[in-house]
Amino acid sequence: MIRFSFVIPVKEVNDFVRESIPKILEINRNDYEILLYPDKRSDETWPKTRQIASGPGGPAMKRSLAIRDAQGDILIFMDDDAYPNSSFLDQLEEDFEDGRIVAVGGPGVTPNDDGFWQMVSGAVFLSSLSGGFPERYVPVGSKRFVDDWPSVNLSVRKQIFDQIGGFDSHYWPGEDTKFCLDLIEKTGKKILYDPQLIACHHRREGLWRHLKQVGNYGLHRGFFVKRFPKTSCRFKYFLPSIFLLYLVGGALLSWYFPPLFIPYLTGLGIYGLALAKALFDIHRYEKNLLILICAIPYIFLTHLSYGLRFIQGLLTPRLKSRLR
């Protein structure tokens, strides 16, 4: 009997898939399957794996096809560049033994074999002062309930997923935030965070790809503040934009009103102290000094990119649907 269905959306079979599927198959159990959703099928095959051509579409649309295709009663959503650790299903089975639990999320940690700049990108997210939610990227704390979790490592009972109607394909990124909100409102349940439910998740390589990713997060979160304020209208999401406005507005005001220069520098000093605290937090998980040094400009530019795009999202009346 198949109990678990891994659901992986992808444009086409790529090197990430060729790594992740064999990693999943290292799990020595017979109660799971792997559903791979490329636009078009390839000739490559793996045990326990079904390639199902979905046609062009975004991750939300592809994941929702699991309502039709999955034989398992627990759906495990993962990105193509992520894979679970060897005890993943044992941990997940323990979590779902409680019939009241309808969904479980775990951290997506940076693999040890990622490149240097990928490790720098991953380090940015390891402090609440730099990336916002370190528990999404490293095992932190104990089990607790949350109301928003990324779909890179998110599992849900198929019956509940069907009841909700799957993911809203109008949003990407952000389809997982919308799904989690739907889950809360339609079932009255929350997502269990389990720090030991670990998946490895490759980071973006290079500064531009990193900033593009966090900028997209900011754009959608800013739009969601207006559209879905219940889980998106939180002060911490506004902080990068507040800092950006302070950085630019304070510099202009100080230029025209020199007495404001000292208070402006004081504010920048407070930001510097917060940055130092963030590096201290990150050092608990990342011991490479060179990575920590390189993370400093990454964090600063991450705040600017997210803050700018968040403002854009606030001012955007409507986001266009994205297939990729």
Number of C-alpha atoms within 10 A of each C-alpha: 8 13 15 25 25 24 25 26 27 25 20 17 20 12 10 15 20 14 14 20 23 13 15 20 19 12 16 11 9 12 13 25 22 23 25 26 28 23 20 15 17 12 6 8 10 12 10 15 16 16 20 18 16 20 13 16 18 22 25 23 21 26 26 19 18 25 16 8 13 21 18 20 16 25 28 29 23 24 20 26 20 26 27 23 15 16 14 17 19 12 14 22 13 9 20 18 9 9 7 10 16 22 27 24 28 28 26 29 22 21 17 10 9 16 15 15 18 20 24 29 27 28 28 29 23 27 24 16 21 26 19 14 14 21 21 23 24 23 19 16 11 10 14 11 15 14 16 21 23 20 24 24 24 23 26 21 19 23 14 17 22 14 13 18 14 23 24 18 22 17 21 22 23 23 21 22 25 23 22 24 22 19 25 15 12 12 13 9 19 21 22 23 27 22 20 20 23 25 24 21 24 24 23 20 17 14 17 9 13 22 21 16 16 20 22 19 19 30 25 24 28 29 25 21 19 16 15 15 13 12 15 22 17 11 7 12 18 19 15 23 22 15 18 18 16 16 16 10 13 20 17 14 15 16 12 10 11 12 11 16 17 11 12 18 15 12 16 16 12 11 14 13 12 14 18 14 16 21 23 14 17 23 17 10 13 17 10 11 10 10 20 20 12 17 24 19 13 20 23 16 16 27 23 22 24 28 26 20 24 28 21 17 23 19 13 14 11 10 13 9 11 13 15 11
